[in-house]
Amino acid sequence: MADEFQVPEGFQKMDTVPTWDYVANPIFKGVFIAAEGDVGPNHSNLYTFRIEDGSLMSVWGSGVLDVRFKNLQMGEEVIIRYLGKQKSEKVKGREYHNFEVYHKLPKANE
C-alpha cells in the first residue's frame, strides 16, 4: 500500500536537520531562528540556525553554550568557535568543551 503513494507536486520530503560537528568544523556561522528545550535522551537544548547556503543546521546545547545563548534573539547572526576541551577550575579532574560565541543583531533594513 505504501508503494502506491505519490507525492503531490510542489512537496518536498522533510528530513531531520543536521547538527554541527564542532570537532570536524570548529567555526560555525548562522542566523538564529529557533530553540527547543528538553530534546533527546539527555533532555538538552537544541538551537537551530539558517546557514550561508540557506539550509538549516542545529547546535546541541551544553553548559557553556546554554549560558552564552541565554539572551540570544531570533534573527541574530552568530559565530561560534570551538576552543577544545578545557580543564574545569571548579571540579578537579573534570573537562568540558569550551566555546567562544559572537553575535550581531541584524540591521533594521535587512
N, C-alpha and C positions, 0 to 999 in steps of 0.2 A: 504494500500500500504506500509506503514512503517513497518508493521509486516513481510513483505517478505524480508526485508534487512537482509543479513547475513554478519557479519564482516569477512573480509578476514583473513586468517591465519597469525599470527605474529603481528597483530594490537592490540593495547590496547586503551581503551577509555581514553581520556584526561579529567580530572576534573579540577576545579579551585584549585589553590594552597592554602592550609590553611594559615591563618595568626596567628602570635604569640599572645597568650593571656598572656600579661605581668603580670596581676594581679594574675592569677592562677599559673603561672610558671615564677617567677621573674628573672631567669637566662636563657639566650639564648646563644647558641653557634652554629656557622655555617661558611661556606665559601661563601663569597660574589660572586654572579655570574651575577646579573643584577639589573638595576634600571630603573624605569619608572616615568615620571612626569605627572602631570595633570590627575590623575586617580580618578575616582569616583565623587560623587556629591560635595565633598569638594575640588576637584582639588589637591589632596595630592600626595606626592611622595610615591612610593611603591618599597621596596627593597627586592630582592629575594636571598635566601641563600640555599646551599645544606647542610643539617644537617647530623648528625652522621650516621643515618640509611640509607643514600643515597637518601632520599626523599627531596622534595623542601618545603621550608617554607618562607612565605613573612612577612615583617615587615612594618607596616604603618609608614610613616614619621610623625614627629612632629617638632615643633620649635627646641627643644633640639636635637633630632636625626638628623634632616637635617643638622644642624651645625656640629655635631660630624662626620657625614658621608661625609662631603664635599670633602675631599681628599682621600676617600677610593678607593682602586684599586681593580680591578677584581682579584679574586683568593686569596685575603687576608682572613685569619682566623679572626673571630670577636667573641667577647664575650660581651654581653650586660647585664647589671644588672639594674633592675628596682628599684629605690630608694623610690618610692611612690610619693604622692603629696607634693609639697613644696609651701610655700607662696612666691609670687613674691615680690622682693625688689623694682621693678620698678613701678608696678601697685598695688596700695593699694586695698586690698580685693580680689585679684585675685590669683588663684592657678594654678600650672602647673604640669605635670607629669615629673619627673626628672629621668635621666638615667646616668650611667657610661658606657663608651664604651672603650674596649681594642681591639687592633688589632695587627696582626703579619703578615708580608709578608711570603709567602711560601718559603721554602728552594729551591735553584736552582735545586737540583737533585730530587725533589719530583714531 
